[in-house]
Amino acid sequence: MAVFDVRNSLARARRSKLSTRVSLLFVCAFILPWCVFTWLTVTERAEQVQRTEQNLAAFAAAYGEHAAALMRLGIAVPIDGTIPKSSMERGQAELTAFRTALNAQGVNFSLHGRGKDGPGSGNGNHVITAEMDQPTSGFVATASMSEEDALKDWRASSEAAAIALLLRSLFVVGVGYFLVQQLRWREAVQTELLCAKETAESANRAKSAFLANMSHELRTPLNAIIGFSEIIKSQTFGPRSERYPDYAGHIFYSGKHLLALISDILNLSKMEAGRLALQEEEVELADLVASCITLVETQARQAKIQISVSLDDEVRSVRADDRRLRQILINLLSNAVKFTPEGGQVRVSTTQENGGLAIAVSDTGIGMAPEDIPKAMTPFGQVDSKIRRKQEGTGLGLPLAKQLVELHGGTFRIDSKIDGGTTVTFVLPPERIIVPPVRLVAARAAG
């Protein structure tokens, strides 16, 4: 189990970004030296205290032997700090001379009677003490030193090492920060390049799909034009066949369809290049809707689709490009009729929304999933559906309509669900609504 966890950890580490791994290495390079420094410093302190205790023990032994030697020579020495006026002056002087000869700076010497605890050494109250018992002489020699004096050299060396380690750590942090920033910048560039590569591949796939669709779309009317014109040219059914006018009509409608396809592509290219300008004029909404419905009425009648209209009586005209507005509405009506099953309904309505005019085209068709709407709004993008694949189209209708609406300063939205129909709504801004003179006069009078 532990081996499995280690393998998982290593796998996650390999999958992590290089900047993350380098950051962890520099964090370790920063923390580990301080851990080692702390451990070494604490160890050196303990060793320094131990060496001081050993030195103090040697000093206490020497001091006790000297005091005992003086007592054997009949020279009295002060014990427990008591110095009689006459008999111990010489012993005190001898001990002082001995302490001076030892040259033990910071060490305090004393003699005291043997206590109950007996001889020993210790470190308490920040004082390091060593005691040596002289049982034959009846006293204990003591040498003591404060921790501050004993650890003075250790503190100086530790502070110097800490400063050097701090400077090194700052250098490591600086180098690590620079390298990690460079790696993150490189990773960001690689991410951007990867996104650009994916975008280019997506565009290439869209181009391939577009060429495949366009080759079919363009070839179909061209084949009809060439085929019917060849029949008329060669007079296959005689010089005055009754079929020729019908064939001429097929050629005419195929040519119009081909021209519409090419116009959509050119219009989309112009808008993307910012070269499409609006020819604004007053547009009557009732006439606009009626003329657009006329163009799709035959197709709707064949599919037994009912088209209804509901227009807002208060807004009858707008200032817009009549040709482009017709193009928007025709594209939306064509899509609604194309993707609505036989016996369905298509509705065109206008309402006021946030001071502007909302024009909606709704149907009871096959609809599409909400997550497929962005794809449908992409140029040459088509939702992958069996019913949709049966319908001819380039995938330019909705993107072209959206860009034309935005060129008018409006907004475009789609509400749809599978088998629940689709509603496409575009809203023209308030400044494009033309207020009738009667309403304008009434508003001024009320104001």
Secondary structure by P-SEA (a helix, b strand, c coil): caaaaaaaaaaaaaaccaaaaaaaaaaaaacaaaaaaaaaaaaaaaaaaaaaaaaaaaaaaaaaaaaaaaaaacbbbbccccccccccaaaaaaaaaaaaaaccccccccccccccccccccccccbbbbbbbcccccbbbbbbbcccccaaaaaaaaaaaaaaaaaaaaaaaaaaaaaaaaaaaaaaaaaaaaaaaaaaaaaaaaaaaaaaaaaaaaaaaaaaaaaaaaaaaaccccccccaaaaaaaaaaaaaaaaaaaaaaaaaaaaaaacccccccccccaaaaaaaaaaaaaaaaaaacbbbbbbbccccccccccaaaaaaaaaaaaaaaaaaccccbbbbbbccccccbbbbbbbccccccccccccccccccccccccccccccccccaaaaaaaaaaaaccccccccccccbbbbbbbbccccccccaaaaaaaaaac
